[in-house]
Amino acid sequence: MRIIALLTMLLFGLAPACAADDIAAAQGVIRAQEQAFGRGDAAAAYSYAAPVIKEIFPAPDIFMAMVENSYAPVYRHRSFEFGETKMDGNWIGQHVHIIDANGEAWEALYTLEQQADGSYKITGCSLLKMGQAV
C-alpha cells in the first residue's frame, strides 16, 4: 500500500507531506521577510537571513541598505506571488513573481537552507527583469 502511494505521488508530481510542510515553512520565511521590508523593520528582515548572508552584511542596517539599493523590486513592490518550488535535500529554491513599484515584472529566485534547528533561512535572492536576456 505504501509503495502505491509513493508511486502515485511520483507519477502525479505530488510532494510528500513533509516536503509540503518544508515548502510552506520556506514560503513563510520569505513572506515574513517581505513584510518586514514593507514595514522598514531591518532587525526582523535580517533575522530571516542565513548565517552566510550575515557574515557578508554584519548588521541589520547594512543588510537593509543593500536590499534597498540592490533589490528595489523586493524591497518595494505592488505584488509578490509565489511560483514554482524546487527541493534538493535541505535546500529549497523558490520562484517569486514580482511587479515592482513602477509596474514592471520581475522574477526572483530565492534559495533557502534548512538550519540545524529545522528552520529555513534565506541564503540568496537572484532577480531577473522579465523580458531581459539572461
PyMOL commands that set and color helices and strands:
alter all, ss='L'
color gray80, all
select helices_A, chain A and resi 2-12+17-39+42-47+51-56+60-70+72-75
alter helices_A, ss='H'
color red, helices_A
select strands_A, chain A and resi 77-88+91-100+105-114+120-129
alter strands_A, ss='S'
color yellow, strands_A
deselect
rebuild
show_as cartoon
